[in-house]
């Protein structure tokens, strides 16, 4: 049994993927080219954004977003306390301060109340400048963009949507990557839309930001091309081979995989209701279900279930075991009195089960039975 069954997906899309890969090999155009251009156009159309800029990976996409925001020394970037470090590490890379905010107790996303509380604390202290906020659609579940967007507008913050786990999800009828001044996603193989290596993308409606991102992706190139370097950039381009793989996967995600993910999640929810805290998706939202995460009664129960699943050969993961404020690299960042109660509680009790659109009902039943036996 696979935690995320990429082999089953490949079998379903094999003819299209193989044909596209052969097309790249026949063309010998491995960087850029028609597959990358077509993918960018389709991704922009899928998310209803004006521009999509592909890049080498999701972490680069976030780093470029921070660069576009102009984050630097003396600035503060407000981040959710429960996420992967790639969402927050560019702040430290560019000499800024990461100020963490607690998560909501239900969606596990950035808490709007916590965000405003931390902004006000920074302003009251008066030593640092609030610059940007990173909203992470954790586990595939969209953030509350109405509330977060209003707070960012109120305080003049640059809003970055980190949709690494939520591509395909939606918030009040708008797709993930449609929010913020700039949005980013990851095509890491295990993501809802994943390639066969590393890949990422950046989304914006601003023509100037589009051109800046394309410059930053290719060593700060100017109007004269890659030898006309007008700024310090980086080398971050999506390989044509990855674009060729992503095109049929994007079609599958939109036509049937998202529906299949909802079905798998419903079966889990029905089986575990009343026994665990099951995932909450707000009204008007659709999760991409990058992971299916349950909350056990406490750490002891969680650890006992995880041990039982391991013994039974059932794949499982913990997303994530440590909140950002407790990571060694961030322990010296200011907390401003924030207790991170919700993030600490989530990390102490969470565990995730196999989740992918090719999970058959009989196989899922084995997972469910093993979890219940492990109680």
LINPEGI-V267307 format. One record per residue. N is the residue number from 1. RES is the residue in one small letter. SS is DSSP state (2 for helix, 1 for strand, 0 for the rest). NEAR is the number of other C-alpha atoms within 10 Angstrom. D_CENTER is the distance of its C-alpha to the mean C-alpha in Angstrom with 1 decimal. Layout:
<<N:RES:SS:NEAR:D_CENTER> <N:RES:SS:NEAR:D_CENTER>>
This chain:
<<1:x:0:13:24.6> <2:x:0:15:21.0> <3:x:0:17:17.9> <4:x:0:22:16.1> <5:x:0:16:19.1> <6:x:2:18:18.5> <7:x:2:12:22.2> <8:x:2:15:22.8> <9:x:2:16:20.4> <10:x:2:15:22.3> <11:x:2:10:25.6> <12:x:2:14:24.7> <13:x:2:15:23.8> <14:x:2:15:26.1> <15:x:2:11:28.6> <16:x:2:16:26.2> <17:x:2:20:24.1> <18:x:2:14:27.4> <19:x:2:13:29.0> <20:x:2:22:26.3> <21:x:2:17:26.4> <22:x:2:14:30.1> <23:x:2:16:29.9> <24:x:2:21:28.1> <25:x:2:13:30.6> <26:x:2:9:33.5> <27:x:2:10:32.4> <28:x:0:11:31.7> <29:x:0:15:29.3> <30:x:0:16:26.4> <31:x:1:15:24.8> <32:x:0:15:24.2> <33:x:0:15:26.4> <34:x:2:14:26.4> <35:x:2:24:23.5> <36:x:2:25:21.1> <37:x:2:15:22.7> <38:x:2:14:22.6> <39:x:2:23:18.9> <40:x:2:21:18.2> <41:x:2:16:20.6> <42:x:2:16:19.2> <43:x:2:23:15.5> <44:x:2:21:17.0> <45:x:2:13:19.2> <46:x:2:18:16.7> <47:x:2:21:14.7> <48:x:0:18:18.1> <49:x:0:19:17.4> <50:x:0:16:20.3> <51:x:1:21:18.7> <52:x:1:27:16.1> <53:x:1:25:16.4> <54:x:1:31:15.2> <55:x:1:28:15.0> <56:x:0:21:15.2> <57:x:0:22:11.7> <58:x:2:25:8.3> <59:x:2:25:10.0> <60:x:2:25:12.8> <61:x:2:31:11.0> <62:x:2:29:10.2> <63:x:2:22:13.7> <64:x:2:25:15.2> <65:x:2:28:13.8> <66:x:2:26:15.5> <67:x:2:18:18.5> <68:x:2:17:18.8> <69:x:2:18:18.7> <70:x:0:14:21.5> <71:x:0:25:20.3> <72:x:0:20:23.1> <73:x:0:15:25.7> <74:x:0:14:26.6> <75:x:1:20:23.4> <76:x:1:25:21.0> <77:x:1:26:17.3> <78:x:1:27:16.3> <79:x:1:26:13.2> <80:x:1:33:12.3> <81:x:0:27:14.2> <82:x:0:29:11.9> <83:x:0:24:8.8> <84:x:0:17:8.8> <85:x:2:15:11.2> <86:x:2:16:9.6> <87:x:2:25:8.4> <88:x:0:27:12.1> <89:x:2:18:14.3> <90:x:2:24:15.1> <91:x:2:25:17.0> <92:x:2:18:19.3> <93:x:2:14:19.6> <94:x:0:17:21.0> <95:x:0:14:23.2> <96:x:0:20:21.7> <97:x:1:28:21.2> <98:x:1:25:18.1> <99:x:1:27:19.1> <100:x:1:29:17.1> <101:x:1:30:17.3> <102:x:0:28:17.5> <103:x:1:26:15.3> <104:x:0:20:16.9> <105:x:0:15:18.9> <106:x:0:14:17.8> <107:x:0:20:14.2> <108:x:0:25:13.1> <109:x:0:26:11.2> <110:x:1:32:12.8> <111:x:0:24:16.5> <112:x:2:25:18.2> <113:x:2:16:21.5> <114:x:2:19:20.2> <115:x:2:23:18.8> <116:x:2:18:22.3> <117:x:2:16:24.1> <118:x:2:22:22.6> <119:x:2:25:23.3> <120:x:2:15:26.8> <121:x:2:15:27.3> <122:x:2:19:26.5> <123:x:2:13:28.7> <124:x:2:10:31.5> <125:x:2:9:31.5> <126:x:0:10:31.7> <127:x:0:10:30.9> <128:x:0:15:27.5> <129:x:1:18:26.0> <130:x:1:25:23.0> <131:x:1:24:21.0> <132:x:1:24:17.4> <133:x:1:29:14.7> <134:x:1:24:11.0> <135:x:1:29:9.5> <136:x:1:28:6.2> <137:x:0:29:5.8> <138:x:2:27:6.3> <139:x:2:25:7.5> <140:x:2:28:7.0> <141:x:0:30:9.3> <142:x:0:33:9.8> <143:x:0:29:11.1> <144:x:0:20:14.9> <145:x:2:19:14.9> <146:x:2:12:18.7> <147:x:2:12:19.3> <148:x:2:22:16.8> <149:x:2:19:17.9> <150:x:2:13:21.5> <151:x:2:19:21.2> <152:x:2:22:19.8> <153:x:2:11:22.6> <154:x:2:10:25.1> <155:x:2:15:24.5> <156:x:0:12:23.8> <157:x:0:23:20.2> <158:x:1:23:18.0> <159:x:1:27:14.8> <160:x:1:24:11.5> <161:x:1:28:8.6> <162:x:1:32:5.2> <163:x:0:30:3.8> <164:x:0:33:2.1> <165:x:0:28:3.2> <166:x:0:30:5.5> <167:x:0:32:7.6> <168:x:0:25:11.0> <169:x:0:25:10.7> <170:x:1:22:13.1> <171:x:1:21:14.6> <172:x:0:14:18.4> <173:x:0:10:18.7> <174:x:1:16:16.2> <175:x:1:20:13.2> <176:x:0:31:9.6> <177:x:0:33:9.8> <178:x:0:23:13.3> <179:x:0:26:13.1> <180:x:0:22:14.0> <181:x:0:19:16.2> <182:x:1:26:13.5> <183:x:1:27:10.0> <184:x:1:33:7.8> <185:x:1:29:5.9> <186:x:1:31:6.6> <187:x:0:28:9.5> <188:x:0:19:10.0> <189:x:0:15:12.6> <190:x:0:19:11.1> <191:x:0:22:8.1> <192:x:0:29:9.5> <193:x:0:24:10.7> <194:x:0:21:11.6> <195:x:0:23:14.6> <196:x:0:16:17.2> <197:x:0:14:16.3> <198:x:0:18:13.8> <199:x:0:27:12.6> <200:x:1:25:10.4> <201:x:1:27:11.2> <202:x:1:30:12.0> <203:x:1:31:13.4> <204:x:1:24:16.3> <205:x:0:19:19.6> <206:x:0:14:21.6> <207:x:2:11:23.9> <208:x:2:10:24.5> <209:x:2:18:20.8> <210:x:2:19:20.5> <211:x:2:16:23.4> <212:x:2:19:22.4> <213:x:2:25:19.0> <214:x:2:23:21.1> <215:x:2:23:23.6> <216:x:2:23:21.2> <217:x:2:23:19.9> <218:x:1:20:23.5> <219:x:0:20:25.2> <220:x:0:21:25.8> <221:x:1:22:27.8> <222:x:1:18:30.1> <223:x:0:11:31.9> <224:x:0:9:34.0> <225:x:1:13:31.3> <226:x:1:13:29.9> <227:x:1:12:33.2> <228:x:1:12:33.3> <229:x:1:17:31.0> <230:x:0:16:30.8> <231:x:0:13:28.1> <232:x:0:11:26.4> <233:x:0:19:23.3> <234:x:0:16:21.6> <235:x:1:13:21.6> <236:x:0:20:18.3> <237:x:0:21:19.0> <238:x:0:22:17.6> <239:x:1:21:20.4> <240:x:2:25:22.3> <241:x:2:24:22.2> <242:x:2:24:18.4> <243:x:2:30:18.8> <244:x:2:26:21.6> <245:x:2:24:19.6> <246:x:2:24:16.7> <247:x:2:22:19.3> <248:x:2:17:20.7> <249:x:2:23:17.4> <250:x:2:20:16.2> <251:x:2:13:19.6> <252:x:2:16:19.3> <253:x:2:19:16.0> <254:x:2:12:17.7> <255:x:2:11:21.1> <256:x:2:11:20.7> <257:x:2:22:17.6> <258:x:2:21:15.9> <259:x:2:13:19.4> <260:x:2:17:19.7> <261:x:2:23:16.5> <262:x:2:17:18.1> <263:x:2:15:21.3> <264:x:2:21:20.1> <265:x:2:21:18.5> <266:x:2:12:21.8> <267:x:2:14:23.9> <268:x:2:21:22.1> <269:x:2:18:22.4> <270:x:2:10:26.1> <271:x:2:16:26.9> <272:x:2:16:25.4> <273:x:1:11:26.3> <274:x:0:9:28.6> <275:x:0:13:28.0> <276:x:1:13:24.5> <277:x:1:17:22.2> <278:x:0:20:20.2> <279:x:0:22:16.8> <280:x:0:13:17.4> <281:x:0:14:16.1> <282:x:0:16:17.8> <283:x:0:8:20.4> <284:x:0:10:19.5> <285:x:1:18:15.9> <286:x:1:23:14.6> <287:x:0:28:11.8> <288:x:0:31:10.2> <289:x:0:27:11.0> <290:x:0:25:8.7> <291:x:0:30:11.0> <292:x:1:25:14.3> <293:x:1:23:15.1> <294:x:1:22:18.6> <295:x:1:21:20.3> <296:x:0:22:23.7> <297:x:0:14:26.7> <298:x:0:13:26.4> <299:x:2:17:25.5> <300:x:2:12:28.7> <301:x:2:15:28.0> <302:x:2:21:24.5> <303:x:2:17:25.8> <304:x:2:14:28.7> <305:x:2:21:26.7> <306:x:2:23:24.4> <307:x:2:15:27.7> <308:x:2:17:29.2> <309:x:2:19:26.4> <310:x:2:13:26.6> <311:x:2:11:30.4> <312:x:2:14:30.0> <313:x:0:13:27.7> <314:x:0:20:24.8> <315:x:0:17:21.4> <316:x:1:21:19.2> <317:x:1:16:16.6> <318:x:0:18:15.8> <319:x:0:20:12.3> <320:x:0:18:13.2> <321:x:0:15:16.9> <322:x:0:18:17.1> <323:x:0:24:15.9> <324:x:2:27:15.4> <325:x:2:26:18.9> <326:x:2:14:20.5> <327:x:0:11:19.2> <328:x:2:8:22.3> <329:x:2:12:20.9> <330:x:2:18:20.3> <331:x:0:11:23.3> <332:x:0:11:25.4> <333:x:0:14:23.1> <334:x:0:14:24.8> <335:x:0:17:24.0> <336:x:0:16:26.4> <337:x:0:9:27.5> <338:x:0:16:24.1> <339:x:0:12:24.4> <340:x:0:21:20.8> <341:x:2:12:22.5> <342:x:2:19:19.7> <343:x:2:26:17.2> <344:x:2:20:20.1> <345:x:2:15:21.1> <346:x:2:27:17.8> <347:x:2:18:17.5> <348:x:2:22:21.2> <349:x:2:22:21.1> <350:x:1:23:17.9> <351:x:1:24:17.9> <352:x:1:19:16.1> <353:x:1:23:18.0> <354:x:0:21:17.9> <355:x:0:22:15.8> <356:x:0:29:16.0> <357:x:0:23:17.9> <358:x:0:17:20.9> <359:x:0:21:21.7> <360:x:0:11:25.3> <361:x:2:12:26.9> <362:x:2:9:29.3> <363:x:2:11:26.8> <364:x:2:18:24.7> <365:x:2:15:28.0> <366:x:2:13:28.5> <367:x:2:22:25.3> <368:x:2:18:26.2> <369:x:2:11:29.8> <370:x:2:19:28.8> <371:x:2:18:26.7> <372:x:2:12:29.6> <373:x:2:11:32.1> <374:x:0:17:30.3> <375:x:0:13:30.7>>
